[in-house]
Amino acid sequence: MVGFLGGALRGGRSGSSSFRAGGKGKGVIRDVRRLNSGRGTHTRQHELDMQRDFILSVLEAQPSARDSRFYLKNFDPAAQSSRPATSALNDSGENDKPAFPMHDQETPTTAFSKTISTVSPGSNSAVNSVIAEAPKGKTDLADALLTAPASRHTALVKVQGPFSDRQLESIAEGMVYLKKLGLVSIIVMDHEGWGDEEDRIVAMPEEERRRQVIELRERMKKETLRFSNMLEEKGGSARPLLEGVLCVKGAAFEDTLTPIASTSTKPYEASTTDLFVDSLSGIRSAIRRGEIPVIPPIALDQSCFSLCVSANDAVRAISHGLADAERQAGLRYEADARLEHDVDLTPVRIMIINREGGIPSPARGGDPHLSINLEAEFDYINQTFVWQETHPTALSNLALVRDCLADLPRTASAVLVSHRSPRSLIANLITNKPAHSPSLHHDLIPRRNIQHQPTIVRRGLPIRVCRSMDDIDEDALTYLLEESFGKTLDRQPFYNRLRRDLDFCIIAGDYQGVAIVTNERRQPSEPPHDRSTDPPSCSPSRSSDPSPAPPDDPEGIAYLDKFAVLPSLQGDGTVDFLWGALRDESWGLGLLSALNPNVGGLGGHGIARDLVWRSRSNNPVNKWYFDRSNGFFKIPPPRGSKVGFALFWCEAEDRVARFWREEREGKEPAATPEKLKEWADVIGAIPSCWV
């Protein structure tokens, strides 16, 4: 019956005509019913398959409880009674408080944070059981998930071909899934062959050049319509905007294909552009109706002739136009108070989907960066990039992302992803974090399909390293520590100790994050360690880990005294960026992967040291520490306290490598108990810095 109704509804008029034919038409009625019933069953099965795949894609994102709350808060229409205030910021970035923090890992920014249990991701069998238990023809859960929210956010997407039909269908399916989750994509089409064609056309005589430009323009439109049709086939309404979105200031046909932007010989430097958004009415109208705008890189000149322009320039212009419109900066036809409660066009994501995937990282052996801090890493990536043959557009895409994010709020991020992993876009939307934390050791990250992992790009914060208290603003540092830990700092003894023992202090941005490392030694008044009084808890928890350095380190013990990030920045990747800089200056020092040129840093030159820190035994952040340390053990509580400490360490990575080489050669590793006991004595004696 369900199949027949589906077929009748889709074939309705012919069925009614057959019924009215009467008499001899009864046989035809049976044939039509049988045909429509088969079509309806096939269509319904296809819908069920898409629903199952969609739900499975959401579950594979493995969102935690906090991820789910953040997503529902910002993408659930029931949680938003009206359009939020304009989120686009000025270039100074004065308001750094995220509109919606999007990171869930328990991060070491507060001493005691609430424990949040994670949601079980489920399995394919669980999805099948949900659908199987629903009444025939009804899938309430899937229908609820597939219902498009009334309140939408936007993403600006560049689809950089060439792609086969199957590849493009996979991308279209990902765009439709994002729309169902409340993120409508504004798509700009691109093709690697178009740039080569433009270079060839520029050298032609004017008449031939005109003819070739018209042919290229038609191919661009054809590719736009091709992708629009695929979106429609996958259940997403698409609106191709072939012309009327972009214009070129003062350009005529004779200027066609003359570089409008990116005129520098370096692909990551771009000059100002004459390309601009003439009107957003088509984009706004499409999003109001739940349609996906698809735009070719075509602009009108002053005589209304269609020019072929760079897709990167088109994305830059649209990104600036969308952000500018939300700031009500006077785009033509857009300064209308009636738009106050309209859709917010400011993109929350910039997405680049191509065949190359993420940006290769030398620290990861050419596998993609998991996350990039543009403020601190952009120049270094361009200076050390050696993958021009396999990733010819990586640097230009990274420059494009930087230019777009500069116009958007700090909470916006970008994703560079291969067409082979469209589901990762869903995971990024829900969690707004990389597939794996970039602060984890590389050996802990699964190697499966690692070459297709997306790269998450954020504006980030500049990172600098200070080695003297004269370079540190004590008031700003005090505010950061008290906000992060929720306690009052006992300033005088704390800063007196830092003036005496400071090794280095890593500062993120304008004191939005900090990592303080000191050199700790046994005080002369302390008695030597008595092994006979060791508590059982002083035994190391990972006996198979390489041994710490011998106990005659003239520099003392490198102790991570404080590691904190402002609560307003939790979730924007600052914690991972700060931990990476800490690794480069301590236990990873001397390796090729520690060459990041942080201001005031050692630039990878030096000898790695073990890093040690302590944390209250009941601190929920300990799981985060455990995943990033080489080992830990418990030390007894200080006098007057009922709660003890867990002492963690990160072993110098060059020593780890030597240890494993010696083990394979049959050599015995150095003994460890003496060093562990030394750490327990010295670190356990450090007084609290809180009032």
N, C-alpha and C positions, 0 to 999 in steps of 0.2 A: 504493500500500500504506500509506504513512504517513497519507494523508488518510483511508483507510478505517479504520485503527486508531484515529485520533483520533475519527472519527465513531462507531465501535463503542464506544469507551470512554465517550463522552459519551451514547450512546443505548442502551448495553448491554442493559438488560433487555428492551426491545421487540425487539431483534435476536434474543435467545435465544428469546423466545416464538415468533417467526416461524419459527425453525429447527425447533422442536419440533412445529410444526403439520404439517410433512411434506407430501408430495404437492403439493396445490394451493398450498401455501405457498411453493413455490420462486419463483414470480413475485413474490410479495410480498418475498421475501428480496432479489431483485435490485433492486426499487424502493427498499427501505430502505437497501441498500448504496449505491446511487447517491445517495440523499438525504443519508445520513450522510457519504459521501465529500465531497460538495459543501460541507456544513457544516464538516467538518474542515479542508478546504482553505482556506475563508474564514477560519476561526478562526486557523489557523496563519499565514495571511498577515497578519492583524491583529496577531498577536503579533510577527511579524517587523518590521512597520511600527513598533510601539511600541519594539522593541529598537533599531531603527535610529535612531529619534527620540531615544531615551534616550542612546545612545552619542554621537550628534551634539551633544546638549545638553552632555555632559561635555566633548567636544572644544572646543566653542565657548567654554568657560570659559578656555581657553588657560592651563592651569596650568603654572607653571614647575617645575623639578626640586624646588625647596624646597617649593613649594606641595604637590606630590604627596607628598613625604615627610611633611610635617606632617599632611596628611589621612590617609594610611595609618597613621601613628603613633597617631592618636587615634580613627579610625573603623574600622580594620581589627581584627576580633576576634582574629586571630592574634597581634597585637602587645600584647594585653591579657589576661594570664592571669587576672587577678582584677579585681574592681571597684575603681576608684581611690578614694583617700581622699576624704572629703567636701570638695568644692571650694567650697562656699558660704562666703563670708567674713563676718566681722563688719563692722559699718558703718564702722569706723575704717579698713578697707582696709590693715591692716598688712602683709599679704603681697601685695606688688605683682608678684611674679614670675609671669608667665603660666604656666598649666598647659600650654598649647600655643600658642606664637607662631604667627601665621597670616598673615604678610605676606612677600612674597618679593622685592620690588624691592630691588636693591642700594642700600642707604641709607647716607648719609654719617655713620655712627656709629663706624666704625673706619678707621684710616688704610690698612690693608691687609687686606682680607677675601678669602676664597676666591671665585674666579670660578665661577659656576654657570651652566651652559648651560641654556637654556630648552627645553621640550619642544615640538616642532612640533604645532600644533593639528590638523593633518590637514584633510581636506575631506570633503564628502558622498560624492564618488566613492571615497575611501579606505574609508569606512564600507561602501559598497555592495560593494566588492571583498572586504572581510573576510567579509561575510555570504555572498556568492556563492561563495567558495572553500570554505565549510564543507560537509560532506556533507549530503545531502538530509535534512531533518528534524532536523539538529543544528546548533546555533550555540554552540559551546563558549565563545567569548569573551563573547557576549551573556549566556549563562546564568551565567557566572562573575560578570559585573557585576551581573546581576539577582538573584543570590542574596543574600538579606537577611542581614546580619551578625548574629551571636548577641549581640554586645555593642552596645548602643544608647545614643545620646544623645537628648535630647528638645529640642523647640522648642515654645514657646507661641505659638499663631497666632490672630489675630483676623481672621475673614473678614467684612468689612463690606460688605454688599450695599446696594441690590438688584442682582442679577446675572441675566442671561438664562441659559437652559440651556447655551448654548454657552460663555458666559463661565465659568459655574460648573464645567463639564466641564474647561476648561483649567486652572482652579485645582486641581481634584481630581487631574488628571494630574500637576501639579507636586508635590503632596503625596505622591503615590505614588512619584515619582522620588526625592524626598528620603528616603523610607523605604527604598528600595532602596540608597541610599548610606549608610544607617546612622543617619539622623536621623528619629525618629518625632515627628510633630506632635501636640500636644494642642490641639485646635481649639475655639474659642469662637465661636459664631455671632453675628452682629450685622446690623442692617438700619437704614438711615438713617430709614426710615419709622416704626420702633418708637418712637423718641424723640418724634416729632411726635404719635404716637398717645397716648403717655403724658401729654403736656401737655394733650391734649384730654380725656382721661378724668378727670384730677384735678378738673376743674371740674364734673363730673356729680354728680347725687344718688347716695346710697350704693347703692341697689338697682341702678340702671342702671350705676353704676360697677363693681359686682361682676360683672355680666353681661359688660361690655366687657373687664374684666380676664381673665375666663375665655376669651373669644374670642381676645384677644391672646396668651394663654399657649398656646392651641392652634395659632395661627399660628407661634409660635416653635418649637414641637415639630415642626410640619409641615416647616418650613424645615430643621430639624436632620436629619430623616429624609430629606429630599430630597437634601441634600449627602452623607449617609451612603450612600445608594443609588448616587450617582455615584462615590464612592470605590470601592465594590464593583465597579461596572461597569468601572472602570479597572484592576482587579486588586489593589486594596489593601483588606485586611480592615478594616472600620470597626466601631466599637462606639458607638452613640448612648447617652449617659448623660443621660437626660431629667430625672432628679431624683436627689437624694441626695448631690450633691457639695457644694452651697453651702447655708449657713444664715444666718439673720439673728438677731442677738442681741436678744432681748426684743421682737421685732416681732410684731404680730398683723395681721389683714387690714385693719383700719382704717388701718394705716400703709402700705398698698400704694401704691406710686408716690410716697410721700413721699421726697424726696431723701435717700439714705443716705450718699452721698459727693459730692464736687464741688459743695458747697453755695455756694462762693464765686461772686460775680458774674463773676469772671474765670475763663475756662475752663481756664487753666493753673495754677490754685491749687486744691488739694483738701484738705478736712479729713479727719480720721480717719474710718474707715469701720466700720460694725457688721457688715459682710458678712465671713464667714469660711468656710474649708473645713471641713466637718464630718468627712469621711473621704476619704482618697485610695485606698481599697481598689479602687474601680472603675477608676481611672486606672492604678494599679499593675498590676492584673490584666490590663488590656488591653495594656499595653506588654510585659508578660512574654510574652504570646501573639502579639506582633507586630501588634496591632491599633491602629488610630488612634482615640483617643477623640474624640467630637464632643459638645460640651456647649452647651445653650442657656442664655441668661442668666436662669435660673429658680432661686429659692432657697426653702427651706422656713422657715416661721415657727415660733413656739413651739407652735402647735397643728397643725403639719404641713400647713398650707395653702400651696400653691405661689404665690409672689409673683413678679411680673415685676420684674427689676432692670436697672440699666444694664449693658450689655456691658463698658464700661470698668471699672466696679467689679468685675465678675466676673473679668476678666483680672487686675486688681490682686490680688484675694483669692487666686486660684489661684497666681499667681506667688509671692506671699508664703508660701502654704501649701507649695508645692513646695520652696522654699528652706529653709523652716523645718523641714520633715520631714527634709531631709538634714542639718540641724544637730542632729537628734534633740532638738528643743525641747519635746517632750511633747504632740504632737497625739494626740488620742484614738485608741487602737488602733494607734498607729504606733511606740511605744517598745518595739521587739522586737529583741533582739540577733541573731535569726536573719536579719534583713534586712541584715546587714553586707555580704554578698556579692550583694545583690539589685541590680536596675537602679538607676542613679543618675538620679533624677527632676529634678535641678537643670537648668533650661533653659540651653542654651548660645546660643540665639537667641530673640529676641522678634520676631515677624513680624506686620505689619499689612498686609493685602491689601485694597485698596479701589479705588474708581474715580478717586480724586484723584491717587494716586501719591505721589511724594516731597514734601518740604517746599520751597516756592519760596524762591529766594535772590535778594535784590536785586542782589547782585554779579554774578549770572549772568542778569540781565534777566528774572527770573521763572521760569527753568528750575530744576529741583530742585537743592538742595544735594547734592553727591556724598557728603559726610561731615560730621558735626556733632560737635563737642566740647562735650558738655553742660555741663561744669564752667565753660567759658569763654564759651559762646555762647547758653545757654538764655534768659537774661533779655533779651539784645539782640534775639534773634529775636522774642520776644513783643512787645517794645516797637516794633519796626519793621515788623511784619507788616501787609500791606495787601491780602491776597488772600482776605478773608473771603467774598466772593461765589463765587469759583471753587473755593476749598479751605476750606469751612466747618468741617471737622473736623480740620484740620491741627494747630492748637494743642492741642486736647484730646488728640489722638493723641500729640503730642510729650510732653505732660505724663504721659500714661500710660506711655510708654516710659521716661521719667526715673524714675518711681516703681518700675517693675519692675526696671530695672537697678540701682537702689539696693540691692535685696535679693540680687543675684546676684554671682558673682565678677567681678573686673575684666576677665577675658578674654571675658565674655559681651558680645554686641552686639545691636543691633536693626536691622531692615530695614523701611522703609516703601516699599511697591511697588505699582504699578498692576497690575490684572488682565491688562493687555496684555503684560506681560513676565514670565511665570512662569518662564522659563528662567533669568532673572537670579538666582533663588533658588538654583539649582544652582551657578552660578558663585560666588555668595557663600559657599555652604557649603564649596566646595573651597578657595577662596583667602582668604576672610574679609577682603576688601578691596573698595572701590568698583569700579564698572565702569571708571573712569578715575581716576588719581591726582588728588586735589584740589589738589595743589601745582603741577600743570602749568598753564601759561598757557591761558586760555580758548580762544584761537585754535587751540591744538594738539589740542583735544578734538573728535572727530567730531560733526557736527551731526545725524547721522541718528538719529531717534527719541530725541533728547536729552530731550524733554519727558516721556518715559516711563522715564527712568533712575531706579533706586531710590536712596533716601537711606539711607546707613549711619550709625547713631547709636551713639556710644560714650560711656561715662562720662567718659573723657578725663581731663585734668589742668588745673588752673587755670594761666593764663599771666600773668606779671607782668614788667614792664620796669624795670630798675634803671639809673640813670645815674651812680652814684657807687660807688666801691669800699667805702665805709662801709656800704653796704646789702647787701654780698655776703659770704657765708660762705666764706672761702678754703679751709678744710678740706673742706667739702662739695663745692666746685667742683673741688678737686684730685682727690678720690676719683672724681668723675664723669669727668673727663678721662682719668685713668689707666686706669679700667675700660674706657672706650670705645675708646681708642687702643692699649691694651696696652703703654704705655711709661711711663717714670718722668719726671715733670715736674721741670724745673729751676725751682723755685718762686720764689726771690728775684728773679732778673732778669725772669722772666715777670710777676710781680705789680708789680714796679717800673715796667715798661713800661705795664701796664694803668692804674696810678695816674696816669701822665703822659698817656696817649693814649686812654683809654676814651671811646667815644661812648655806647654803651648795651649792656646785657646782658639778653637775654630768657631767663627761667628758667621751665621747665615743671615744675609740681608742686613737690615738695621736692627739687630738684636731680636730677630724673630726666632732664632734657634742658636744653640750653643753646645759645644762639647769642650769640657775643661779637663786637661790631663796634667797631673802633678808627678814629681819625682819623690817617692816615699822611701825613707830609710829607717832602720831601727834607731830609736832615740838612745843616747848614751846611758840614760838612767834605767832602760829596760833590761831585765835579767835575760840571760840566754834561755833558749827554749828547752824545756824538760820533756823529753819524749815519753817518759813514763806516765805523764798526766794527760796524754792525748786522749780526747774523747773518740769513741768509735766513729762519729760523724765526720772526722777529719780525713777519712779515706776518700780518695778521688772517685767520682762517679763513673768515669770512663777509663778503665784501666788500659784500654787498647790505644789511647791517644798518645802522640809523641810527647816526650818529656819536656818540661820547661828548661830554661837555661840554668847553668850552674849558679850557685848562690853567691858568686863573687862579682856581681855586676857593679862596676864602679859608679854607674849612673843611678843606681837605686832601682826601685820598682816603678814602672810606668802605670799610674793609677788613674782610671777614669773617674774623676771626682764628681762631675755633673754632666748629664746629657738631657737636654730639655728643648722643647719647641712650644711656642705659644699655642694655647688651646684653639685659638681662632684659625690656626694654620694646620691643624691636624687633618690629614686627609689629602693634602695637596702634594705629597711626595717629598716634603722637606726633610722628614725623618730619614728616608732612604738616602737622599743626597748628602745629608750631614754624616751619616754612618759611612758612606763611601769615602768622604774626605778624611774621616778619622782613620779608616783603614790605610789610606795612602800615606799618612804621616806616622804610622806606628807599626803594626804587625805586617803590613804589606810593603813597607818601604824597601826600595832597592829593586823591585820587580818592574818589568816593562809596563805592566798594567797600572803602575802607580805613578805615572808620569804626568798626571793631570796638573796643569799649571795654576793651582789656586794661589791667589795673591798672598805672598808671605810664606808659602809652602816650600818644601824641600825639593819639589819637582822630581821625586823619585830617587834622589841621590842621598845615600846614607845606608845605615845598617838597621834592619828590622829589629823591633823589640817586642817582647811579650806585653800584652795589655791586660791589666787585671782590674776588676771592679766588684763591688759588693751590692747586694740588694736584699731588702727585707724578705724573709722566707715566705711571707704571706702576700707578697706583691704579685698581682696578676700579670704584670709585665714580664715576669720571669720566663714565661713560655717564649716570648719574643727573644729574650736574651739567650735562652737555651738553643734556639734554632741558629743563632749567629756566633756562638762560642765554640771553642774546642772542648770545653769541659767545665764542670763546676763541682764544688763540694760544700758542705754545710759547716759553719763555724758557730760556736756557742754564742749566746746573746751577751751583750755587755752588761756591766753591773747596773741594776735598777730597771732592766728591761726583761720582759718575758718572751720577746720575739727575737730569734736569732737571725743570722744572715746566711745568704747563699753567695758564695764567692765564685765568680766566673773568670775565665781567661780566654784570650785569643792568642794562640801560639804564633810566633814569628814564622811567616809562610816559607821563607827560604830554609829555615831549620826543619820544617815539616817535610819539605822535599828531600833534604839530606837524610832524614830519619828513615823514610820509606826506601830510599836507595840502599842504605846500610842494612836494613832489615832483609831486603831481597838478597844481599850479599852474605847473609848469615851472621852479621855483626849484632851484638847485643846493644839495645838502646841504653842511654845513660839512666841512672836511677833518678826517681822523681820525688820521693817522700821529703827529702830535706828542703827542696825548693817550695813545695806545697806548705810545709810547716812554717817556713819563713814568711810566706805570703799571709798565712792565717794570723801570725803574730803581729806583723806590721800593719796590715790592713784592718785587722780587728781592733787595733788600738786607736784608730783615727776617731777623734771626737765628732759628735753631731754638730752640724752648723745651724740647726734650727732652734728658735726660742722655745 
